[in-house]
Amino acid sequence: MKKVSVSATQMTCSENSKDNIDKAKNLIKQSVDEGAQIVLIQELFESVYFCCLNDPKRFELAKPFEKNP
């Protein structure tokens, strides 16, 4: 049986999508450098987690699948 190393990341996010993507990339690189073969990132990592706020103006932060990195 082959062993597979998996890493799961968790991070705080801001409303700045570029910063969040850069932070996720750094966590992915760190995980791979430490031996991870599969890296899992959290849902909605590009912006603040708007789902629990139930604020309709935050819903515009959602992107269709095709426009996600």
C-alpha positions as CSV (number, residue, x, y, z in Angstrom):
1,M,0.0,0.0,0.0
2,K,1.3,3.4,-1.0
3,K,1.2,6.2,1.6
4,V,0.0,9.6,0.6
5,S,0.7,12.8,2.6
6,V,-2.2,15.2,2.8
7,S,-2.2,18.7,4.2
8,A,-5.2,20.9,5.1
9,T,-4.8,24.7,5.4
10,Q,-6.8,27.2,7.3
11,M,-6.3,31.0,7.2
12,T,-7.9,34.3,8.0
13,C,-9.2,36.2,5.0
14,S,-9.8,39.8,4.1
15,E,-11.8,41.5,1.4
16,N,-8.6,41.8,-0.7
17,S,-8.8,38.8,-3.1
18,K,-5.2,39.1,-4.3
19,D,-3.8,39.0,-0.8
20,N,-6.0,36.0,0.1
21,I,-4.8,34.1,-3.1
22,D,-1.2,35.0,-2.3
23,K,-1.6,33.7,1.3
24,A,-3.2,30.5,0.0
25,K,-0.3,30.0,-2.5
26,N,2.2,30.5,0.3
27,L,0.4,27.9,2.5
28,I,0.3,25.5,-0.4
29,K,4.0,25.9,-1.1
30,Q,4.8,25.5,2.6
31,S,2.7,22.3,2.7
32,V,4.4,20.9,-0.5
33,D,7.9,21.8,0.9
34,E,7.0,19.8,4.0
35,G,6.1,16.8,1.9
36,A,2.4,17.1,1.2
37,Q,1.2,15.4,-2.0
38,I,-2.3,16.7,-1.7
39,V,-3.2,20.1,-0.3
40,L,-6.7,21.1,0.7
41,I,-7.7,24.7,1.1
42,Q,-10.7,26.1,2.8
43,E,-13.9,27.0,0.9
44,L,-14.4,30.7,0.0
45,F,-10.8,31.5,0.6
46,E,-10.8,34.5,-1.8
47,S,-12.8,36.8,0.5
48,V,-14.4,37.0,3.9
49,Y,-16.7,34.1,4.7
50,F,-19.9,35.9,3.9
51,C,-22.4,33.0,4.2
52,C,-23.0,33.2,7.9
53,L,-23.6,37.0,7.8
54,N,-26.8,36.7,5.7
55,D,-26.2,40.1,4.2
56,P,-27.4,40.3,0.6
57,K,-24.8,42.9,-0.4
58,R,-22.1,40.3,0.5
59,F,-23.5,37.8,-1.9
60,E,-21.9,39.6,-4.8
61,L,-18.6,38.2,-3.5
62,A,-19.6,34.8,-4.7
63,K,-18.1,33.8,-8.1
64,P,-19.2,31.2,-10.6
65,F,-17.1,28.0,-10.7
66,E,-15.6,29.1,-14.1
67,K,-14.2,32.3,-12.6
68,N,-12.4,30.8,-9.6
69,P,-8.6,30.4,-9.6
